[in-house]
Amino acid sequence: MNVILLRHGETEWSRAGRHTGRTDLPLTPHGEEQARALSRLVAGRSFALVLVSPALRARRTAELAGAGSYEVDPNLWEWDYGGYEGITTAEIRRSRPGWYVWRDGVVPGDEAHPGETVEHVGERADKVLARIRQADGDVLVVAHAHILRVLAARWLSLPADHGRLFRLDTGTYSVLGHEHDAPVLLHWNVPATDVPA
């Protein structure tokens, strides 16, 4: 079994480096182009399970990539950045020098953005992985940078905060698989433009 991970295409906030957890933004025209480019990897391929984040940017990426029918899984929402929602790292570091989300976490926000720890993101990733492991065949997952990075870490039996080791850009694909029955990364952060024709 291989697990293909798609990070959604570009949004205005991802382009600007703004933390985008639960704010539901559309893809930019470039983000739609990235999603269409991913169709060379997805369209016409058979998947035992297709899971997609509830966010519009992820659902639209799945549709443009040719995922066909899919199931929305709320555990694939991006990290809830709490009071840092919509703010860039540079802006946060003005009041918290050296701040790093993987080490320092987030501050509580409003009712719509209460915030969560990396461990909570890891718990959600583990629930997704439990579903993936029950699938009888390849799986497609379309979601966001940080939740997919945590998912990869947990696939490898690493702590959730080890997701920090796996940079993930918009409009990219990654593949989780096995070597000698042990979980491995087969491909990581491959740009949509590099998808084989």
Backbone torsions as a table, in degrees:
resi	resn	phi	psi	omega
1	MET	NA	132.7	170.8
2	ASN	-112.3	147.3	177.2
3	VAL	-116.6	113.0	178.9
4	ILE	-93.0	125.3	179.2
5	LEU	-107.4	128.3	173.4
6	LEU	-115.0	124.6	168.8
7	ARG	-86.9	135.7	-178.3
8	HIS	-55.1	161.6	177.2
9	GLY	-70.3	174.4	-176.0
10	GLU	-61.5	142.7	168.4
11	THR	-120.6	171.0	177.3
12	GLU	-59.2	-40.3	-177.9
13	TRP	-73.3	-38.7	179.2
14	SER	-65.8	-36.3	178.3
15	ARG	-64.1	-35.2	-178.5
16	ALA	-87.4	-3.9	-179.2
17	GLY	76.8	20.7	179.6
18	ARG	-86.3	135.2	179.5
19	HIS	-63.1	120.4	-175.4
20	THR	-122.2	95.5	177.8
21	GLY	-94.2	-84.9	-174.3
22	ARG	-98.6	-3.4	176.2
23	THR	-69.7	125.8	-170.8
24	ASP	-95.3	94.3	-176.6
25	LEU	-104.4	149.2	175.5
26	PRO	-80.5	166.9	173.1
27	LEU	-72.6	149.8	169.2
28	THR	-76.9	168.4	173.5
29	PRO	-55.3	-38.9	177.1
30	HIS	-64.9	-39.2	177.7
31	GLY	-62.2	-37.5	176.7
32	GLU	-67.2	-38.1	175.8
33	GLU	-61.8	-42.9	178.2
34	GLN	-59.9	-44.2	-178.9
35	ALA	-63.6	-42.4	177.9
36	ARG	-62.4	-38.8	179.0
37	ALA	-62.1	-32.2	178.9
38	LEU	-69.2	-15.0	-179.4
39	SER	-62.9	-24.8	178.0
40	ARG	-63.7	-23.7	179.1
41	LEU	-90.3	-29.6	-167.6
42	VAL	-104.9	-47.5	-170.7
43	ALA	-58.3	135.4	177.7
44	GLY	79.8	-2.4	-179.8
45	ARG	-93.4	145.9	-179.0
46	SER	-95.1	129.9	177.9
47	PHE	-122.4	138.7	176.4
48	ALA	-72.2	-26.6	-177.3
49	LEU	-153.9	134.8	175.5
50	VAL	-126.9	116.4	-178.9
51	LEU	-116.2	135.2	-175.7
52	VAL	-135.0	140.8	174.2
53	SER	-60.0	150.9	176.5
54	PRO	-66.4	-16.5	-174.9
55	ALA	-64.9	141.0	179.0
56	LEU	-53.1	-42.2	-176.9
57	ARG	-63.4	-32.8	178.0
58	ALA	-78.3	-43.9	-180.0
59	ARG	-62.7	-41.1	179.4
60	ARG	-66.4	-39.2	176.4
61	THR	-61.2	-44.8	179.1
62	ALA	-59.4	-44.0	-178.3
63	GLU	-66.1	-46.9	-178.6
64	LEU	-68.2	-27.7	178.6
65	ALA	-79.8	-8.4	177.5
66	GLY	84.8	31.2	-177.2
67	ALA	-69.3	-16.5	-177.3
68	GLY	71.3	-143.1	-179.6
69	SER	-74.0	144.8	-178.6
70	TYR	-148.1	166.2	177.5
71	GLU	-112.0	130.1	176.1
72	VAL	-80.2	126.6	179.4
73	ASP	-118.7	112.8	-178.1
74	PRO	-62.3	-19.1	176.9
75	ASN	-70.1	-9.7	179.0
76	LEU	-94.2	4.8	172.0
77	TRP	-55.8	149.8	176.2
78	GLU	-65.7	161.2	173.6
79	TRP	-46.1	132.0	174.9
80	ASP	-80.7	109.2	-174.4
81	TYR	-84.1	4.6	175.2
82	GLY	55.1	-128.3	-178.3
83	GLY	-69.4	-6.5	177.8
84	TYR	-97.5	3.9	178.0
85	GLU	-58.5	128.9	177.1
86	GLY	81.7	2.6	-176.3
87	ILE	-110.1	144.4	178.6
88	THR	-84.0	161.7	176.4
89	THR	-59.5	-41.8	179.8
90	ALA	-59.9	-39.8	178.9
91	GLU	-67.2	-41.2	179.3
92	ILE	-63.7	-40.1	-177.1
93	ARG	-69.4	-12.0	174.3
94	ARG	-65.6	-34.6	178.7
95	SER	-104.1	-18.2	178.3
96	ARG	-131.1	78.8	-177.3
97	PRO	-54.5	135.6	178.0
98	GLY	78.3	4.6	-178.1
99	TRP	-54.3	139.3	178.6
100	TYR	-142.4	117.9	-172.0
101	VAL	-55.9	-37.4	-176.8
102	TRP	-68.5	-26.1	-178.4
103	ARG	-101.3	-40.9	-168.8
104	ASP	-102.2	-12.7	177.1
105	GLY	70.4	-162.4	-176.0
106	VAL	-123.6	166.3	175.1
107	VAL	-101.0	152.8	179.1
108	PRO	-60.1	147.1	177.1
109	GLY	-114.3	-148.1	179.3
110	ASP	-81.8	-172.0	-176.5
111	GLU	-61.3	-35.0	-179.9
112	ALA	-78.1	-18.7	-177.8
113	HIS	-134.9	69.0	-177.4
114	PRO	-69.4	-21.7	-178.7
115	GLY	91.4	157.0	176.0
116	GLU	-150.9	158.8	178.9
117	THR	-84.8	164.2	176.8
118	VAL	-63.7	-30.0	177.6
119	GLU	-65.5	-37.6	176.6
120	HIS	-65.1	-39.4	176.4
121	VAL	-62.2	-40.0	177.7
122	GLY	-62.3	-38.8	177.7
123	GLU	-63.2	-40.8	177.2
124	ARG	-66.0	-41.2	178.1
125	ALA	-60.9	-40.2	179.2
126	ASP	-62.2	-36.5	177.7
127	LYS	-65.9	-39.6	177.5
128	VAL	-65.7	-43.8	-179.9
129	LEU	-63.0	-34.7	177.3
130	ALA	-61.6	-39.4	177.2
131	ARG	-68.5	-42.2	-179.2
132	ILE	-60.7	-42.3	-176.6
133	ARG	-67.4	-18.3	177.6
134	GLN	-85.1	-12.0	-175.9
135	ALA	-73.3	145.8	-180.0
136	ASP	-103.5	70.1	-178.6
137	GLY	142.4	-172.8	-178.4
138	ASP	-66.5	152.6	-176.8
139	VAL	-127.0	142.8	174.3
140	LEU	-115.5	132.2	178.0
141	VAL	-128.0	128.2	178.8
142	VAL	-120.2	118.1	-176.6
143	ALA	-158.1	-140.4	-167.0
144	HIS	-122.2	167.0	-172.9
145	ALA	-57.6	-58.7	-171.6
146	HIS	-69.9	-41.3	178.9
147	ILE	-64.6	-37.0	178.5
148	LEU	-71.1	-33.9	176.5
149	ARG	-65.7	-41.2	177.1
150	VAL	-67.0	-40.7	177.8
151	LEU	-58.3	-43.9	178.3
152	ALA	-63.2	-42.8	178.5
153	ALA	-60.2	-46.1	-179.0
154	ARG	-68.3	-33.4	174.4
155	TRP	-56.4	-38.1	-178.7
156	LEU	-87.9	8.5	-178.6
157	SER	63.2	28.9	175.4
158	LEU	-95.5	157.1	174.4
159	PRO	-60.0	153.3	-176.7
160	ALA	-54.9	-38.3	-176.4
161	ASP	-70.7	-7.7	174.5
162	HIS	-74.5	-5.7	171.2
163	GLY	-57.8	-20.2	178.3
164	ARG	-61.0	-20.3	-176.7
165	LEU	-80.6	-9.0	-171.6
166	PHE	-119.2	84.0	177.1
167	ARG	-58.3	142.9	-178.6
168	LEU	-144.2	116.2	-176.9
169	ASP	-92.5	165.5	178.2
170	THR	-66.9	150.9	175.2
171	GLY	63.5	32.7	-179.5
172	THR	-116.3	164.1	172.7
173	TYR	-124.7	153.5	176.8
174	SER	-139.8	157.2	-179.7
175	VAL	-133.4	126.2	173.1
176	LEU	-99.3	139.4	-180.0
177	GLY	-154.6	-151.6	-177.8
178	HIS	-136.5	152.6	168.2
179	GLU	-135.3	120.2	-176.5
180	HIS	52.3	43.6	178.1
181	ASP	70.0	3.0	177.4
182	ALA	-99.6	138.6	-179.8
183	PRO	-67.3	136.8	-179.5
184	VAL	-142.3	167.2	168.0
185	LEU	-92.3	123.0	178.1
186	LEU	-90.4	-38.9	176.8
187	HIS	-146.4	148.9	179.0
188	TRP	-144.6	133.8	171.5
189	ASN	56.5	43.1	179.7
190	VAL	-83.2	122.8	-179.3
191	PRO	-61.9	148.5	178.3
192	ALA	-55.8	-33.9	-179.0
193	THR	-67.2	-16.9	-179.7
194	ASP	-98.2	5.7	178.5
195	VAL	-67.0	131.9	179.4
196	PRO	-58.7	139.9	-179.6
197	ALA	-73.7	NA	NA
